[in-house]
């Protein structure tokens, strides 16, 4: 064999042996796993330390409790008409719920559930709850806006689109206060619904209230005027009073005629100085005076009763009767209007109560039996896993940094930057200490 060929063959064999002797190169993931396994003790310590730190932090987090109240689907106005149209559309190929939704969109009507949710998110409800439970002190804020934002972040209002049930969930560090706030949402919702209702029945009821107040004053004034007139003129019931007066006048007239006839007979028998004649003359005079008084002889057209008279005369009754009937008519009209308005007012209140969406509670809030936050076990395990990841990244990064060539530009740049930063920090620290602790004999 040629010496040159023999030498070439031997070199090739040596090269093959060297290749067989070298271990196979590892993949990047396997190399990282080997590196982490070499530093398993350090990784274990970092994971355990992270677990302890996360456990301590979770113990410092205060407990949070939830209280939930559920409302039945409210009765929407015009639901019967929409349901009828939905059924007709269902016959034409659209489903019932799809038909109702489409009709509601076409008519521009919103469900009462959306109205409830809008009221629950209103600033008025939040401010009332903040004042009732003094939440500005609880949330450590001075403004209603800040307290309202924190209350909103701790309150969830959701509506199940299938069933229409509205759920109100309140979170708080006090389990009792959480249930009380949830119940207060229901109270304020019911109160605001009755206050902000703008239905026609409500407007009618408000108008009738105002009108009733005016008519009540008119009834009082008409009754007062009638009573004062009756008291001043001794008029109670003109028809009965006139009938009694006429009967009294007729009786007096009959007695007067009889007395005059008897007087004429006695004057033919006895002298005018006779005691019987004089007595009968006095009786005739008295009867004539009473008859003149009842008949109103000498009536001058006065419309008020004489102070010496106990009752009005027959001549005064027509004039007084006109005034009396006018006052009586006003009083009766006012009473009739008041009765009619009262009936309409009661009907308007009933109609308003029907039109206002009612708040029907399905589940009242209860005091939470266990906390809802924080999940300490899960957070502690998450902290341990995070510590393991950070330690692994540090080990891999440190290994990668140490394997870089010192002349590599990126490594040189980082070293120079870090050195410059350390010098700058050292200089600033020295200046600070020299300013805080000046040396003796040096000027301050």
C-alpha positions in Angstrom: 0.0 0.0 0.0 1.1 3.4 -0.9 2.5 5.3 2.2 0.5 8.3 1.4 -2.7 6.3 1.1 -1.9 4.5 4.4 -1.5 7.8 6.2 -4.8 9.2 4.8 -6.6 6.0 5.9 -5.3 6.2 9.4 -6.3 9.9 9.8 -9.8 9.0 8.7 -10.0 6.2 11.2 -8.9 8.5 14.0 -11.4 11.2 13.0 -14.2 8.5 13.0 -13.2 7.4 16.5 -13.2 10.9 17.8 -16.7 11.5 16.4 -18.0 8.3 17.9 -16.4 9.2 21.3 -18.2 12.7 21.4 -21.7 12.6 23.0 -24.7 13.6 20.9 -25.6 17.3 21.2 -28.7 18.0 23.4 -31.8 19.8 22.2 -32.5 23.3 23.7 -35.3 22.1 25.9 -33.3 19.1 27.2 -30.3 21.4 27.8 -32.5 23.7 29.9 -33.9 20.7 31.8 -30.4 19.5 32.6 -29.4 23.0 33.7 -32.4 23.3 36.0 -31.8 19.8 37.4 -28.3 20.8 38.3 -29.7 23.7 40.3 -32.7 21.9 41.7 -31.8 22.8 45.3 -31.8 26.5 44.5 -35.1 26.1 42.6 -36.6 24.3 45.6 -35.6 27.0 47.9 -36.9 29.8 45.7 -40.2 27.9 45.2 -40.6 27.4 49.0 -39.8 31.0 49.7 -42.3 32.1 47.1 -44.9 29.8 48.7 -44.3 31.3 52.1 -44.4 34.9 50.9 -47.6 34.3 48.9 -49.2 32.6 51.9 -48.3 35.6 54.2 -49.7 38.1 51.6 -52.9 36.2 51.2 -53.4 36.1 54.9 -53.1 39.9 54.9 -55.9 40.2 52.3 -59.2 40.8 54.1 -62.1 38.4 53.5 -64.8 39.5 51.1 -68.4 38.2 51.3 -71.2 38.1 48.7 -74.9 38.6 49.1 -77.3 38.1 46.2 -81.0 39.0 45.7 -83.0 37.9 42.7 -86.0 39.6 41.2 -88.8 38.0 39.2 -89.3 39.2 35.6 -91.2 42.5 35.8 -94.5 42.9 34.0 -93.9 45.0 30.9 -96.5 47.5 29.7 -98.4 46.3 26.7 -97.2 42.8 27.1 -100.5 41.3 26.0 -100.4 43.1 22.6 -96.8 42.1 22.0 -97.6 38.5 22.9 -100.5 38.5 20.4 -98.3 39.9 17.6 -95.6 37.4 18.5 -98.0 34.5 18.3 -99.2 35.8 14.8 -95.6 36.0 13.7 -94.9 32.6 15.1 -97.6 31.2 12.7 -95.8 32.9 9.9 -92.5 31.1 10.6 -90.9 33.2 13.4 -90.4 31.8 16.9 -92.2 33.3 19.8 -89.1 34.8 21.5 -87.7 36.0 18.2 -91.0 37.5 17.3 -91.4 39.3 20.6 -87.8 40.6 20.3 -88.4 41.8 16.7 -91.7 43.5 17.6 -90.1 45.1 20.6 -87.3 46.5 18.3 -89.8 47.7 15.7 -92.0 49.4 18.3 -89.0 50.9 20.1 -90.2 49.4 23.4 -87.8 48.4 26.1 -88.5 45.8 28.7 -89.0 46.7 32.3 -85.9 44.7 33.2 -83.8 47.2 31.3 -85.6 50.0 33.2 -84.9 48.2 36.5 -81.2 47.9 35.7 -80.9 51.5 34.6 -82.5 52.7 37.9 -80.2 50.4 40.0 -77.2 52.0 38.3 -78.4 55.6 38.8 -76.6 58.1 40.9 -79.7 58.7 43.0 -79.7 55.1 44.3 -76.0 55.1 44.9 -76.0 58.3 46.9 -78.9 57.1 49.1 -77.1 53.9 49.8 -73.9 55.8 50.5 -75.7 58.1 53.0 -77.5 55.2 54.7 -74.5 53.1 55.4 -71.9 55.9 55.5 -69.8 54.3 52.8 -67.6 57.3 52.4 -66.1 56.4 55.8 -66.0 52.7 55.0 -64.3 53.2 51.6 -62.0 56.0 52.9 -63.1 58.6 50.4 -64.4 62.1 50.8 -66.5 62.4 47.7 -69.7 60.8 46.6 -68.2 60.1 43.2 -65.3 58.1 44.7 -67.7 56.1 47.0 -70.1 55.6 44.1 -67.3 54.1 41.9 -66.2 51.7 44.7 -69.8 50.7 45.3 -70.3 50.1 41.6 -67.2 48.0 41.5 -68.5 45.9 44.4 -72.0 45.5 42.9 -73.1 43.4 40.0 -76.5 43.6 38.3 -77.3 41.0 35.6 -80.4 39.9 33.8 -80.9 36.4 32.5 -82.1 37.0 28.9 -83.9 33.6 28.8 -85.8 33.8 32.1 -85.7 37.6 32.7 -84.6 37.1 36.3 -82.5 40.0 37.6 -79.7 39.2 40.0 -78.1 41.8 42.3 -74.8 40.7 43.9 -73.1 42.9 46.5 -69.5 42.3 47.8 -68.3 43.7 51.1 -65.9 42.9 53.8 -68.8 42.9 56.3 -71.1 40.0 55.6 -74.1 41.7 57.4 -73.6 45.0 55.5 -73.4 43.1 52.2 -76.9 41.6 52.8 -78.3 45.0 54.0 -77.0 46.8 50.9 -78.5 44.2 48.6 -81.9 44.7 50.4 -81.6 48.4 50.2 -81.2 48.2 46.4 -84.7 46.7 46.4 -86.2 49.4 48.6 -84.7 52.2 46.6 -85.8 50.6 43.3 -89.4 50.3 44.5 -89.3 53.9 45.8 -87.9 55.4 42.6 -90.3 53.5 40.4 -93.2 55.2 42.2 -91.5 58.6 42.1 -90.3 58.7 38.4 -93.4 57.1 36.9 -94.6 59.3 34.1 -97.7 57.3 33.1 -101.0 59.0 32.2 -102.6 57.6 35.3 -99.9 59.3 37.4 -100.4 62.6 35.7 -104.2 62.3 36.1 -103.8 61.5 39.8 -101.5 64.5 40.3 -104.0 66.8 38.6 -106.9 65.4 40.6 -105.0 65.9 43.8 -104.5 69.6 43.0 -108.1 70.0 41.9 -109.4 68.3 45.0 -107.5 70.7 47.2 -109.1 73.7 45.4 -112.6 72.2 45.5 -112.2 71.3 49.2 -111.5 74.9 49.9 -114.5 75.9 47.8 -116.7 73.5 49.7 -115.5 74.9 53.0 -116.1 78.5 51.9 -119.6 77.7 50.5 -120.7 76.0 53.6 -119.3 78.8 55.7 -121.2 81.5 53.6 -124.4 79.5 53.8 -124.2 79.0 57.6 -123.5 82.6 58.2 -126.4 83.7 56.0 -128.7 81.2 57.7 -127.6 82.3 61.1 -128.0 86.0 60.3 -131.5 85.7 58.7 -132.9 82.7 60.6 -133.3 80.7 57.4 -132.9 76.9 57.7 -135.3 75.3 55.2 -137.2 77.9 53.2 -139.8 75.6 51.9 -140.7 74.2 55.2 -140.2 77.6 56.9 -142.5 79.3 54.3 -145.2 76.7 54.7 -145.1 77.0 58.5 -145.2 80.8 58.2 -148.2 80.7 55.9 -150.0 78.3 58.2 -149.2 80.5 61.2 -150.5 83.6 59.4 -153.7 81.8 58.4 -154.2 80.7 61.9 -153.6 84.2 63.2 -156.0 85.6 60.5 -158.7 83.2 61.6 -158.2 84.1 65.3 -158.3 87.8 64.4 -161.5 87.5 62.4 -163.1 85.6 65.3 -161.9 88.1 67.8 -163.2 91.0 65.7 -166.6 89.4 65.3 -166.8 88.8 69.0 -165.7 92.4 69.7 -168.4 93.8 67.3 -171.0 91.8 69.2 -169.8 93.0 72.6 -169.6 96.7 71.5 -173.3 96.5 70.6 -174.2 95.3 74.1 -171.6 97.0 76.3 -170.0 100.4 76.5 -166.4 100.9 75.4 -165.2 101.1 79.0 -166.4 97.6 79.7 -163.7 95.3 80.9 -164.6 92.6 78.4 -164.7 95.0 75.5 -161.3 96.4 76.5 -159.8 93.0 76.9 -161.0 91.8 73.6 -159.8 95.0 71.9 -156.3 94.3 73.4 -156.4 90.8 72.0 -157.5 92.0 68.6 -154.6 94.6 68.6 -152.1 91.9 69.6 -153.3 89.5 66.9 -153.2 92.3 64.3 -149.6 93.2 65.3 -148.5 89.6 65.1 -150.2 89.2 61.7 -148.5 92.4 60.5 -145.2 91.1 61.7 -145.6 87.8 59.9 -146.9 89.4 56.8 -144.2 92.0 56.7 -146.4 95.1 56.7 -144.3 98.1 56.4 -141.6 96.1 54.5 -139.1 98.6 53.0 -137.1 96.1 50.8 -134.5 95.2 53.4 -132.7 91.9 52.7 -131.5 91.4 56.2 -133.5 90.3 59.3 -134.5 92.9 61.8 -132.5 92.6 65.0 -135.8 92.3 67.0 -137.3 89.7 64.8 -136.9 86.0 65.4 -137.7 84.9 61.9 -138.2 86.6 58.4 -141.5 87.8 57.3 -143.5 86.5 54.4 -142.6 89.5 52.3 -138.9 88.9 53.0 -138.9 85.2 52.2 -138.8 85.5 48.4 -135.8 87.9 48.5 -134.0 85.9 51.2 -134.9 82.8 49.4 -133.2 83.8 46.3 -130.0 84.5 48.2 -130.4 81.4 50.3 -131.0 79.2 47.2 -127.9 80.8 45.5 -125.7 80.0 48.4 -127.3 76.6 48.8 -126.8 75.8 45.1 -123.1 76.7 45.3 -122.6 74.5 48.4 -124.3 71.5 46.7 -122.4 72.0 43.4 -119.1 72.1 45.4 -120.0 69.0 47.3 -121.1 67.1 44.2 -117.9 68.1 42.4 -115.8 67.1 45.4 -117.5 63.7 45.5 -117.0 63.0 41.8 -113.4 64.1 41.9 -112.8 61.9 45.0 -114.1 58.9 43.1 -112.0 59.7 40.0 -109.0 60.2 42.3 -109.4 56.7 43.8 -109.7 55.2 40.3 -106.6 57.1 39.1 -104.6 55.7 42.1 -105.7 52.2 41.3 -104.8 52.6 37.6 -101.4 54.1 38.6 -100.7 51.2 40.8 -101.4 48.9 37.9 -99.2 50.8 35.5 -96.2 51.0 37.8 -93.9 48.0 37.3 -94.0 46.0 40.5 -90.8 44.7 42.2 -91.3 41.0 43.0 -88.5 39.5 44.9 -87.7 35.8 44.1 -84.8 35.3 46.6 -84.2 37.8 49.4 -80.6 38.5 50.4 -79.0 36.3 53.1 -76.0 36.8 55.3 -73.1 34.9 53.7 -72.0 31.8 55.5 -68.5 31.7 54.0 -66.1 34.1 52.2 -66.1 34.5 48.5 -62.6 36.0 48.3 -59.6 35.5 48.5 -58.9 31.8 47.5 -55.8 31.6 49.7 -54.8 28.0 48.6 -55.0 28.8 44.9 -53.1 32.1 45.4 -50.4 30.5 47.4 -49.8 27.8 44.8 -49.8 30.5 42.1 -47.2 32.4 44.0 -45.0 29.3 44.4 -45.3 28.6 40.6 -44.4 32.2 39.9 -41.4 32.0 42.1 -40.4 28.8 40.3 -40.7 30.5 36.9 -38.7 33.5 38.0 -35.9 31.4 39.5 -35.8 29.2 36.4 -35.5 32.3 34.2 -32.7 33.6 36.4 -30.7 30.4 36.2 -31.1 30.1 32.4 -30.4 33.8 31.9 -27.3 33.6 34.1 -26.0 30.6 32.3 -26.5 32.2 28.9 -24.8 35.3 30.1 -21.8 33.4 31.4 -21.3 31.5 28.2 -21.2 34.7 26.1 -17.8 35.8 24.9 -16.4 38.7 26.8 -15.6 40.5 23.5 -19.2 40.2 22.3 -20.6 43.7 21.6 -23.8 43.3 23.5 -22.1 42.0 26.6 -19.5 44.7 26.5 -22.2 47.4 26.2 -24.2 46.0 29.1 -21.0 45.8 31.3 -20.0 49.4 30.4 -23.6 50.7 31.1 -23.8 48.9 34.4 -20.4 50.2 35.5 -21.3 53.7 34.6 -24.6 53.4 36.5 -22.8 52.1 39.6 -20.4 55.0 39.5 -23.2 57.5 39.2 -25.1 55.9 42.1 -22.0 55.8 44.2 -21.3 59.5 43.5 -24.9 60.5 44.4 -24.8 58.4 47.5 -21.5 60.0 48.6 -22.9 63.5 48.0 -26.0 62.7 50.0 -24.1 61.3 53.0 -21.6 64.2 52.9 -24.6 66.6 53.0 -26.4 64.8 55.8 -23.3 64.1 57.9 -20.7 66.8 57.2 -17.2 66.3 58.5 -15.9 68.3 61.4 -14.2 71.5 60.4 -15.9 71.6 57.0 -18.3 74.3 56.0 -21.9 73.3 55.9 
